[in-house]
Amino acid sequence: MSDIPEEIPFIAEVIQGGRITIPDEVREIFDIKEGYFVLCRLRVISRRQKKPRMRKQNKTPRSHNE
């Protein structure tokens, strides 16, 4: 039987274009090279919270009569 584990969980950040990076250590263990296809199982563990949008303030205050 092989000493290579069947699965190694790792955490990756989703970057521009929806890309993730497989850590060097994991690629070395599985001998993963560019162009290989891999099966990924995903579980979202954290979502970045959106910052509330600030409304632009007018520089000159309006009176209630306008």
N, C-alpha and C positions, 0 to 999 in steps of 0.2 A: 504494500500500500504506500502511496506517495505521502511525503511529509508536507506537501503544499496544502494549506487549508482550503476548504471549498468556498467559504465566504469570509470576507473581512469587512466589517462595517466601518464607515468613515463619514465624517461630516464635510460637506462641500458647500461653498457659497455659489449661488446662481449669479453669473455675471452677465455683461452685455451680450445680447443675442441669445439668452437662455443657456449659456454654456456653463459647464462645471469642469473642474480639474480633478483628475484622479491623482492622489498624492504619489510622489516618487516612490516611496517605500512599497505601496500597493502595486504599482506598475512593475517594480523590480521583482517582487515575490511571484507574481503571475507571468512575468516576462511579457508584458503588454507593450506592443510597439504601435507606432502611428499607422493608421489604416486598419487596425484590428477592430472587430465588432465585439462589444461586451453587453451582457445582460445587466441592467440596473433595476433595482427595486427601490422605490422612493417613498419616503415618509417625511412630510413637512414637519419640522420641529420648531420653527420660528418664522414669523412673518414680520417684516419691517412695517412699523406703523406709519401711516401717512401723516404728515404735519398739517394742521389746519391752515387753510389759505386765509391770509389777511386781506381784508378789503382795503382798497386804496382810499386814503383820506384826502378830501379836498383841501387845498391850501387856504381858501377863503371860506369861512363858515357862512352858510346860508341862513337867512332869517326865516322865521315861520311864515312871513307874509309873501314870500316868493312863490 
